[in-house]
Amino acid sequence: MESKTSRTGSADASFSMDDFAQALEQYNYEFQKGQIISGRVVSYESDGAYVDIGAKSLAFLPVFEASLRGVTDLSAILPPNEEREFLIVREQDADGQVTLSLRQLEIKQLWDDLAEMQDSSQTLQVRVTGMNKGGVTVDVRGLRGFIPRSHLVERDNLESLKGTTLTTSILELDQSRNKLVLSNRLATRSAVFSQLEVGQLVEGTVASIKPFGVFVELDGTSGLLHINQISQNYVESAPCSIPGWSADQSHDCQYRRREGQNLALHQGSRKFSGRNAGKESRCDGRGRVA
């Protein structure tokens, strides 16, 4: 027993509480990479700012990690002594200093916000920054997004879109691949749908004529005027038996119902009269109605 007591006493003497405190000071386990902490800016340098986060040493925020947008004056976005949240992006160095980021914290929050917008089918405003054969690139609050040509309302002159603001819906969202694909066409279509009421009179432009009816463009979306809704007279074949209907002409139509992503329409007034009312209409072989 005396020997055991002697060994214990010897160990206590060789490693005191002061020694233990000094060992802890060599590494602060409270601050880890990926952790969100609060802090206050206490001083500025040309390449960043020093932040008090309650550690033994001041943390450092590089200027390029201060915001998703370019920063010319750190004090304008980070006033001195104003408490903010920061993300630790590099653990402490030999001097006990950790590196912070606001930019990566903003990116994380933005992806979370975009995911919520996608889930709730919300639209967002984006600015067109460039174009290629496949579509246009856009700025989404500092993130880079892409709109395929097939999902643009204006598909012919992409150059004219540069610098403009478009309303979009989210098609694909993948933070791990930094992929954000949007649709201007679907967002425009949703806006049109939300404003329509059954029986409402709308003006559209003939986009194409098919054997079964006429497709009409309505502010970025399309509606089908079925062959049975074109005339009170019997229409045998749409391409050659609709007097007054041709591509790019404007007509008034009446909204009937929504069918998937398209609209079903009536012809404008749906009032027909005259000597041919109720009679069968046929093509005479020269694109005219007999």
Salt bridges, closest charged atoms under 4 A:
GLU25 OE2 - LYS56 NZ 3.98
GLU65 OE1 - ARG103 NE 3.46
GLU83 OE1 - ARG40 NH2 3.03
ASP112 OD2 - LYS108 NZ 3.67
ASP139 OD2 - ARG69 NH1 3.14
GLU172 OE2 - LYS179 NZ 3.33
ASP174 OD2 - ARG177 NH1 3.72
GLU236 OE2 - ARG282 NH1 3.05
GLU259 OE2 - ARG257 NH2 2.56
GLU280 OE2 - ARG282 NE 1.92
ASP284 OD2 - ARG286 NH2 3.84
ASP284 OD2 - ARG288 NE 3.28
